[in-house]
Structures are given as structure tokens and as C-alpha cells.
Amino acid sequence: MSQEQLAERSGVARDTISKLETGRRKAYPTTIRKLAAGLNTEPRMLVGGVEYLEPAGKPDEGPEEEKGKEPREGRKVGF
């Protein structure tokens, strides 16, 4: 989806979306809610990781430094 399309769907200015993507601006909670509505998702999906269950039988594929640690059964964090 282009910035222009997201701007139309969310009501957030394209320039604001550009600045958010490049880190030149931080989002207000109202902006996050508008963007989430435009993307048909929950605001929490835009501001950080989301814990989800991994299908059974798939090995843990975490970062190298965490390979020696005991994984939490079936849980992953994604962004």
C-alpha cells in the first residue's frame, strides 16, 4: 500500500506518514488509531511486538545469543 493510499484510508496526511516511517516524527495516540483503522488492524500492532503461538513441531529459531536459553513453549514475538 502506498503512502497516498494509506493517507486516503486513514485520514492522516501523507507527509505525516512519511515522517513517521523515517523516524522524523513520533505518532500521537490519535494518529496511531487512525492509521490502524486505515490498515484494518489493532493499534497495538503498530507500536511494538506481538506475542503469538507458533504451530506445534516447529523449532525455535531465535537470535544466536538466545539459542542456548530454554524457549518458552510455542511462543514467539514478532513485529
Phi, psi and omega per residue, in radians:
M1 nan 2.360 3.139
S2 -1.408 2.880 3.084
Q3 -1.094 -0.659 3.127
E4 -1.099 -0.746 3.124
Q5 -1.137 -0.752 3.116
L6 -1.118 -0.693 3.107
A7 -1.044 -0.766 3.119
E8 -1.119 -0.748 -3.083
R9 -1.287 -0.517 -3.028
S10 -1.798 -0.403 -3.055
G11 1.449 0.191 3.092
V12 -1.731 2.354 -3.103
A13 -1.042 2.479 3.134
R14 -1.023 -0.680 3.121
D15 -1.073 -0.681 3.099
T16 -1.134 -0.762 3.116
I17 -1.051 -0.754 3.114
S18 -1.052 -0.807 -3.129
K19 -1.141 -0.628 3.094
L20 -1.150 -0.735 -3.131
E21 -1.139 -0.603 -3.096
T22 -1.615 -0.012 3.103
G23 1.391 0.211 3.135
R24 -1.474 -0.074 -3.138
R25 -2.638 2.568 3.045
K26 -1.747 2.620 -3.083
A27 -1.563 2.390 2.972
Y28 -1.332 2.698 3.109
P29 -0.953 -0.669 3.124
T30 -1.122 -0.638 3.110
T31 -1.156 -0.743 3.120
I32 -1.057 -0.761 3.127
R33 -1.095 -0.724 3.127
K34 -1.125 -0.773 3.135
L35 -1.121 -0.724 3.123
A36 -1.082 -0.724 3.109
A37 -1.110 -0.721 3.121
G38 -1.141 -0.496 3.133
L39 -1.673 -0.004 3.135
N40 0.998 0.875 3.140
T41 -2.497 3.123 3.110
E42 -1.523 2.513 3.116
P43 -0.946 -0.625 -3.118
R44 -1.079 -0.418 3.115
M45 -1.212 -0.341 -3.100
L46 -1.653 -0.211 -3.023
V47 -2.016 0.168 3.097
G48 2.908 -3.015 -3.107
G49 -1.209 2.752 3.123
V50 -2.234 2.195 3.115
E51 -1.441 2.369 3.124
Y52 -2.511 2.795 3.112
L53 -1.487 2.353 3.091
E54 -1.586 2.499 3.112
P55 -0.979 2.506 -3.121
A56 -1.052 2.535 3.064
G57 1.607 -0.110 3.135
K58 -1.637 2.277 -3.125
P59 -1.243 2.700 3.074
D60 -1.230 2.264 -3.126
E61 -2.127 0.875 -3.105
G62 -1.333 3.124 3.112
P63 -1.016 2.711 -3.090
E64 -0.910 -0.767 -3.071
E65 -1.193 -0.267 -3.139
E66 -1.751 -0.036 -3.062
K67 -1.123 -0.469 3.134
G68 -1.435 -0.235 -3.116
K69 -1.407 2.693 3.087
E70 -1.305 2.050 -3.123
P71 -1.274 2.593 3.000
R72 -1.277 2.221 -3.017
E73 -0.865 1.983 2.997
G74 1.206 0.163 -3.092
R75 -1.869 2.463 3.078
K76 -2.360 2.802 3.008
V77 -2.086 2.274 -3.132
G78 -2.221 2.824 3.131
F79 -2.166 nan nan
